[in-house]
Amino acid sequence: YWQTQGFGTTSWPYCGEIDMMEHWGSNQDYVQSAIHTPSSYGGTVNHGGQVINSASTEFHVYAMEWTDEKMVFSVDGSVHYTYNPAVKDSDTWPFDAEQYLIFNIAILPEIDPAILETTMEIDYVRIYQRESGQGPTEPLTAAAEPPARNTSDVISIYSDAYANVSGSNYDPDWGQSTEVTYEVINGDNTLKFASFNYQGIEFGSFVDISQFDYLHVDMWTSDESSVQVNCISPGPAEKPYVLNGEAGQWSEFDIPLDFFSDVVDLSQVFQFKFDNGTGGTLFLDNLYFYKEVLSNDATLSNLNIDEQTLPDFDPAVTHYSVVLPPETTSVPHVTVSTSDSAAGVQITPAATLPGTTNIAVTAQDGSTLTYSIYFVLEPCSSATFADWEFSGTNLGFPNVWGGASFTVVPNPDGTGYVGAQTLGQGEDEYAGMQSDQLPGSINLDSCTKITIDVLPSNPGLLIFKLDDSYGFYSSIEVPVSVDSHMVGVWTTLLVDIDSAVKSFPGSGPADPEQISSRMYDQITIVCDAGATHTGIWYIDNIIGPEYDILCEPLIPALSEISINGQPLSDYAPGTFSYDYPIRAGNVTPTVTVETEPGVCRPNPSAEVSVSRSYVPSSSTISVTSDDGLHSATYIVNFVDIITLPLDFERGTYAVSGINGGEFTYEYENNLTGYANHVGKLVKVPGHAWAGGSITLTEAVDLSNNGYQFQMDVLSPSAGDTIYLRIENPSDSMNFIIAEAYTAMAGQWETLSFDVTASVGLNGNTNDLSKVVLLTNLNSTGDGREQSTYSFDNIQQVNCTVNCSPYPCSDYGINPPETCPPDVNRDGVIGVSDLSEIYGEFENTCE
């Protein structure tokens, strides 16, 4: 196998490879399983593993279950990886043919050269084939342990992994024949339904899963098929989902909650029902709702070049240089593994050598990261052409003219010595220097690419010449541009002799086609050709390989973004858009930036532009490299903060109807008689609990006994009951509530609400940021005028901070005492069309 790398005449990876167990001494407590196929091999993305603390001290059972659709890998019955590609073809599933069974143990020389042998102990190898109709009647292993999640992202009904909804009843009497017991399997609590026909589960409280994404269910059965699970809300409103599991093994289901949403009220789910049983046995575990949290991890965990791991790979480093043998003609094959197995990868190979292969990684949330590998070639070899590195006594340039001078000096970066040509004002614009005669001649048949490292003091033109000291051959010269982004930076310039031009004719052959066969033994360099500047051009490493110029363009970056002088805490150079919360109507904050010096373009510039003078607004930061060829754009969005007092006048409000209510905010006259926005609730027919909600961006502060609230209400009838409820948006059972009664019909009035009696009765009072408005819970609506209510100016009235509606100074009017007397209580000038003036005050009341 190790000689042919395949099965018989089928080469690897086309034959496929199943690594049932892999273990590395350098990672002692970890074992892994992996799959290699033509679609992913070497550094394959198809792998998974687990921590086994006694991998090298105790026997363990390493198992694989191989069916026609998937492979499941486990250790001691605990599953750690399942390979089940959605599309099974020769690229992803070459596993419908026989496979070798191989044991292998390797000793890497870098571990310890003295270690010549080691031992792997194997007790048994057993291969089973399940006969039709045979199999266990109860699970031998527990369901897979769910992943760790934030408490705000999961609501658990039954699971050892999370805190379950307290008070839930897993065996209510619904007239079923099912017998419920609680089994412990490998230390994990599991529900068992025997003689199963149907079975309900009653939650300890209503749960609001309207902001969640999935219901997770783990099920094991050997004799039931087409089991149904129902989510149930009051009514009852329920909808069945069929669980088509595989008999005799744990099946995992992640059911989109959108499946139930057209029937079930996801804001108040309180029961499960498992149905459609035929008297068999069912095991259930890990019943929970969860939010899909998309990872932003776009890093690589491994990078392979021609199946060999890049030695200096670091996930945080995105640029690499790889030196290849000079005879290399094919671009190396690059394979990668991502840190997050769900991240996407696009590999764009280099078109030629030298060249760059780019690996673009896209995280689950859409963020991207690009890794680049620069492939360069080793120096081409020649019997007489060596590397010249100035070390104090190496290659000299004694022949100078036109005012130029050449000396050997310490490298400005503090490493070794380099050559230096000093430029002087008034010198000849083609002042240059010629080297000593080389020990031998440069044979261009063996090498036509030369590189020279240059650190210039100014942009300009470098002329590189090859001369024949005997004057027989014509000199050849290659002009190379030195751009502004190279100033002050060591840059490798490529001298391509194939593009050379003839100069200073000699007596020998002059046909340009014969240049590559000639022999040259001197070098001439003209720095800053065609111009006269002062300064120093440093020179180093005149060598003969075909190196790529490694100074690739970089995106101009910022090192810091500040808002009103305070650094933006979540700034990251690879993130180009930010949201900064601030009350609408405030003057747009001042944005300042610091640019990040680049390697090749050291002095990028930044310009900040503002969309408008008052929030909501945005500031755009345009960053441009000093050569003007590369740019990046950053945006800071100043978004409105929605808190109490709530006047419906600013920004975009997160409003929604609940329980059959239609809730919007729109123009309507309030108590002042001026036109402004109000919240409007319409109770549709058949819904007594119809209402509306507004989600705030900050929680209501109840400290210092802030339990008194006021609200303007326009009701269709006197004596109507108005309910003000403020709840936790993630836990609707955590709330405060009070009621008040209208005294007038069809007229605006101010009602007071005292929530003191409800504080602490319905959970704690943390994170109360969802305002819920309800009316007349004992009557249903008709969807017309008699079921229409308007609300405005919801506020606390005795808190310790300024809880009054916003003064006009909050809208940029300065000073406030200059505002005209007809400015209403909301600090908005009383005009008929607010949209014409909103955000346009420009520090005046006009």
C-alpha positions, -999 to +999 in steps of 0.1 A: +000+000+000+026+025+010+045+020-023+015+022-046-006+047-025-038+029-035-057-003-038-043-023-067-044-002-098-066+025-082-043+053-071-048+074-040-069+093-032-093+079-058-094+046-039-106+064-008-091+061+027-110+056+060-089+065+091-109+048+119-084+060+146-055+084+144-034+093+175-003+115+178+021+113+207+026+150+205-012+155+212-014+127+238-051+130+250-067+134+215-078+108+190-093+115+156-111+098+127-108+111+091-120+104+056-099+110+024-116+112-010-109+129-043-130+158-031-108+164+000-076+146+009-043+151+026-053+180+049-089+168+046-118+188+059-136+156+067-125+147+103-136+148+139-123+136+172-125+136+210-104+138+241-094+104+256-073+110+287-061+074+289-054+068+252-019+054+259-025+038+292-058+018+289-075-003+262-104+014+244-129+002+218-125+022+185-155+015+163-169+024+129-204+016+116-203+016+078-236+016+059-245+025+024-251+061+033-228+071+061-199+062+084-202+067+122-170+067+143-169+063+181-147+055+211-162+033+238-196+039+223-193+077+223-197+091+188-174+118+177-177+120+139-203+111+112-194+112+075-226+115+055-221+136+023-253+150+007-241+139-027-225+105-030-204+100-061-169+089-071-155+122-056-172+120-022-180+082-018-154+058-033-165+033-006-186+008-025-155-013-032-133-035-009-107-018+013-075-029+029-073-031+067-040-015+078-023-010+111+006+015+111+028+032+137+054+058+127+083+073+145+092+108+134+129+115+136+124+149+153+109+132+184+141+115+195+167+100+170+175+074+197+140+059+196+141+030+171+111+010+181+078+013+200+047-008+206+010-006+198-011-032+217-042-047+200-065-071+218-089-079+189-102-068+156-138-078+149-159-072+119-197-076+121-224-076+095-259-070+108-285-095+096-319-082+084-343-077+112-317-082+139-305-055+162-307-041+198-340-033+213-325-006+236-297+019+230-263+008+241-249+043+242-263+077+252-273+103+227-245+126+215-238+155+240-252+188+227-227+216+221-221+244+247-245+273+241-251+307+257-281+305+281-298+332+260-296+310+229-313+279+242-346+269+260-343+233+272-373+211+280-354+179+287-316+176+286-287+171+310-266+196+290-288+227+298-310+241+325-345+228+318-377+248+322-386+241+358-419+224+368-423+205+335-445+174+336-431+146+313-460+122+320-493+141+321-525+120+321-539+125+286-556+091+284-526+075+267-514+039+269-478+049+269-457+040+300-431+066+308-399+058+327-366+076+332-335+056+322-298+064+328-276+054+298-239+059+303-246+084+329-271+104+308-308+107+318-331+096+290-369+094+286-383+060+277-418+056+262-430+019+262-463+007+247-462+040+229-493+053+212-490+090+221-475+110+249-476+146+260-451+168+278-464+199+297-439+227+301-435+243+335-444+277+319-451+293+286-420+297+265-415+324+238-395+308+209-405+333+183-369+345+181-354+310+180-346+290+150-347+252+156-362+225+178-337+197+185-348+161+193-327+130+198-347+098+192-338+060+194-362+032+184-360-002+170-397-008+162-414+026+156-415+045+123-431+078+113-432+092+149-447+126+150-438+156+173-461+185+178-454+220+192-486+232+209-498+268+218-531+277+234-562+269+215-548+243+212-529+251+180-506+223+169-488+209+139-471+175+135-436+170+122-426+134+112-394+120+127-381+095+102-352+080+122-331+050+114-340+020+135-315+008+161-295+039+165-297+075+178-312+099+152-307+136+156-334+161+143-330+198+140-364+210+130-368+246+116-394+264+138-407+281+106-423+247+100-448+253+129-452+291+127-481+291+103-503+273+129-486+275+162-481+308+181-444+306+188-445+333+214-464+311+239-457+274+233-465+253+264-467+216+253-451+188+232-471+158+219-454+127+205-479+108+184-486+081+158-472+052+179-479+015+172-472+001+207-434+000+203-407+016+225-392+051+221-362+067+238-359+105+237-333+129+249-321+165+244-355+182+237-346+219+234-351+250+213-321+270+201-309+300+181-285+294+152-254+313+161-233+318+130-196+316+135-173+344+124-143+321+123-127+323+089-092+310+099-075+279+086-064+251+110-040+235+085-023+244+052-007+217+030+014+221-001+017+190-022+003+170+008+030+184+032+020+207+061+035+242+057+062+241+085+057+276+098+019+278+094+001+299+120-037+306+116-031+342+125-005+347+097-021+351+062+010+357+039+037+331+032+066+328+008+076+293-004+108+286-023+107+259-049+135+241-068+146+261-099+134+234-123+098+235-109+073+241-137+039+231-121+022+252-095+021+232-062-012+217-051-026+234-021-051+219+003-064+233+036-085+226+067-107+253+083-109+259+120-147+258+116-158+229+095-188+248+082-166+276+067-164+278+029-131+277+010-122+289-025-086+282-036-074+302-067-040+287-078-012+308-092-014+311-129+024+308-134+056+305-115+066+326-098+030+335-087+005+336-059-021+311-048-049+327-028-072+309-003-104+328+004-122+315+035-158+325+042-172+321+077-207+311+085-217+348+091-202+359+057-170+374+070-139+365+050-102+360+053-077+355+025-044+336+029-018+341+002+012+319-007+039+334-029+057+307-048+092+317-058+121+297-074+155+290-060+185+307-077+193+293-111+227+277-110+258+286-130+295+275-125+306+311-124+276+331-112+273+333-074+253+352-049+269+386-039+261+397-005+281+428+007+300+418+038+327+444+038+350+428+013+327+414-013+320+427-048+332+463-052+324+491-078+356+510-082+346+526-116+323+555-109+314+586-130+293+617-131+296+625-094+285+591-081+302+574-052+300+538-039+308+526-004+301+495+017+281+505+049+261+488+076+226+479+066+201+506+079+180+478+094+210+467+115+218+434+098+251+429+080+265+452+053+252+466+021+264+487-008+254+524-010+254+548-040+253+584-028+235+608-050+246+645-052+230+676-065+245+688-098+259+654-107+253+639-141+218+625-145+233+592-156+260+590-129+267+554-122+292+527-111+308+496-127+319+466-108+352+448-106+358+422-133+341+390-120+361+358-114+343+343-144+316+351-169+278+351-165+264+324-187+230+335-197+222+301-212+218+289-176+202+320-160+183+349-176+167+363-145+186+384-119+173+400-088+187+430-068+175+443-035+171+481-034+163+505-006+159+538-025+156+573-010+133+585-038+113+571-067+131+569-100+147+546-125+174+520-120+194+508-150+211+474-146+238+465-172+258+435-180+291+443-197+319+424-215+352+438-200+370+428-233+346+449-254+338+421-277+301+418-270+276+447-269+265+456-234+229+449-225+208+470-201+175+466-184+156+496-170+136+489-138+111+514-124+113+522-087+079+534-076+070+558-047+057+529-025+092+514-026+109+545-011+124+537+023+115+500+020+137+471+010+123+458-023+134+430-045+135+441-081+134+416-110+159+422-138+146+402-168+175+398-193+150+385-219+137+421-221+172+437-224+182+463-249+216+466-266+239+496-258+275+506-263+282+484-294+311+461-292+330+444-321+313+410-317+279+398-328+252+424-324+221+403-331+198+407-301+186+371-306+222+360-296+221+378-262+212+346-242+243+328-255+269+355-247+292+357-218+295+388-195+318+395-166+309+430-153+279+447-138+270+484-142+243+501-120+229+535-125+206+547-097+181+575-102+188+575-139+177+605-158+173+627-127+195+646-102+185+641-065+203+640-032+201+609-011+214+573-008+203+542-027+212+511-008+219+479-028+221+442-016+219+406-028+226+407-065+216+371-073+205+349-102+172+333-092+139+341-108+124+355-076+090+370-076+088+405-062+074+398-027+060+433-021+024+426-030-002+455-028-017+457+007-052+471+015-046+504+033-057+500+069-065+520+100-050+514+134-078+532+153-112+549+148-123+573+175-157+587+183-156+622+200-120+613+210-128+579+224-114+548+206-140+525+190-138+495+213-147+468+187-126+482+159-107+455+138-088+463+106-106+436+086-141+449+096-154+478+075-188+486+090-198+496+126-230+505+143-227+532+171-259+537+192-268+573+201-301+592+205-317+605+173-316+642+169-281+646+185-254+662+165-234+636+146-203+628+166-168+637+154-149+608+139-111+608+138-088+580+126-051+569+128-038+552+096-018+519+098+016+521+080+020+495+053+051+475+043+051+487+007+029+518+009+039+533+042+019+565+042-018+559+035-042+589+038-077+590+052-106+613+046-138+614+067-172+625+052-205+628+071-239+620+056-259+645+076-255+668+107-278+650+131-284+614+141-295+591+124-265+595+102-232+579+092-195+588+087-176+574+058-138+570+060-120+566+027-084+553+031-060+556+001-025+543-004+001+570-010+004+559-047-033+563-052-037+528-065-053+511-036-082+521-013-105+509+014-138+523+028-149+521+065-184+532+076-196+542+111-235+542+113-249+563+141-281+545+150-310+556+171-314+544+208-350+536+215-357+540+253-383+555+276-398+581+273-413+567+241-429+593+218-428+575+184-411+605+168-376+593+160-359+565+141-374+532+132-393+514+160-394+476+164-432+473+167-453+442+162-488+429+168-494+401+192-522+376+197-541+388+166-535+425+171-523+449+144-499+475+158-483+503+138-470+539+144-483+567+122-494+604+121-523+613+144-533+643+166-523+639+202-532+660+232-513+691+220-533+693+188-501+691+167-495+664+141-471+637+152-465+600+153-485+578+177-488+540+182-520+526+169-535+492+179-564+475+160-580+444+176-590+421+149-622+399+152-620+369+175-589+379+196-595+391+232-558+392+240-548+411+209-522+437+216-490+454+204-454+455+215-424+478+211-389+465+216-365+490+232-328+491+227-321+496+265-339+480+295-362+501+317-344+511+349-366+503+380-339+513+405-349+539+431-385+528+430-392+539+394-426+521+394-448+549+382-456+553+345-479+576+324-492+572+289-515+592+266-544+571+253-571+577+228-598+551+234-631+544+215-650+541+248-650+554+283-644+527+309-620+506+288-592+488+306-557+496+293-528+473+304-492+484+304-469+454+306-430+455+303-413+422+299-380+405+291-380+398+254-362+365+259-385+354+288-421+366+285-428+352+320-405+378+335-426+410+335-442+439+354-478+450+347-504+475+357-539+486+345-558+519+342-593+529+329-603+554+304-627+582+313-634+596+279-643+583+245-626+595+213-605+620+232-569+620+243-563+616+280-533+608+302-535+576+323-512+566+352-499+531+359-484+518+391-466+485+387-454+483+423-477+453+431-462+432+403-425+438+409-408+406+419-440+384+414-431+373+379-394+365+380-367+391+385-368+426+369-337+424+347-336+432+311-372+445+308-370+460+274-402+450+256-433+472+261-466+454+256-500+472+253-533+453+258-569+464+262-602+449+275-590+413+279-626+401+283-638+412+249-628+405+213-622+431+186-641+437+154-612+452+134-631+485+130-631+519+147-646+506+180-616+483+183-589+510+175-567+526+202-539+551+200-510+556+224-483+582+229-457+595+254-451+564+274-428+575+303-417+569+339-427+598+361-407+596+393-373+581+384-341+599+395-329+608+360-346+632+336-376+611+325-396+639+309-400+639+271-371+651+251-364+689+253-359+707+220-322+710+228-319+672+222-328+679+186-299+702+181-317+735+189-293+756+209-298+772+232-332+758+242-345+790+257-346+805+223-372+780+211-406+796+203-434+791+228-454+767+205-428+740+208-449+711+221-441+688+250-421+664+228-397+691+219-409+690+183-419+722+165-456+723+159-459+721+121-482+700+100-455+680+082-427+670+106-408+652+078-398+685+062-378+697+093-367+666+111-329+666+114-326+699+096-326+724+126-289+732+120-286+747+156-315+772+151-352+773+159-362+787+125 
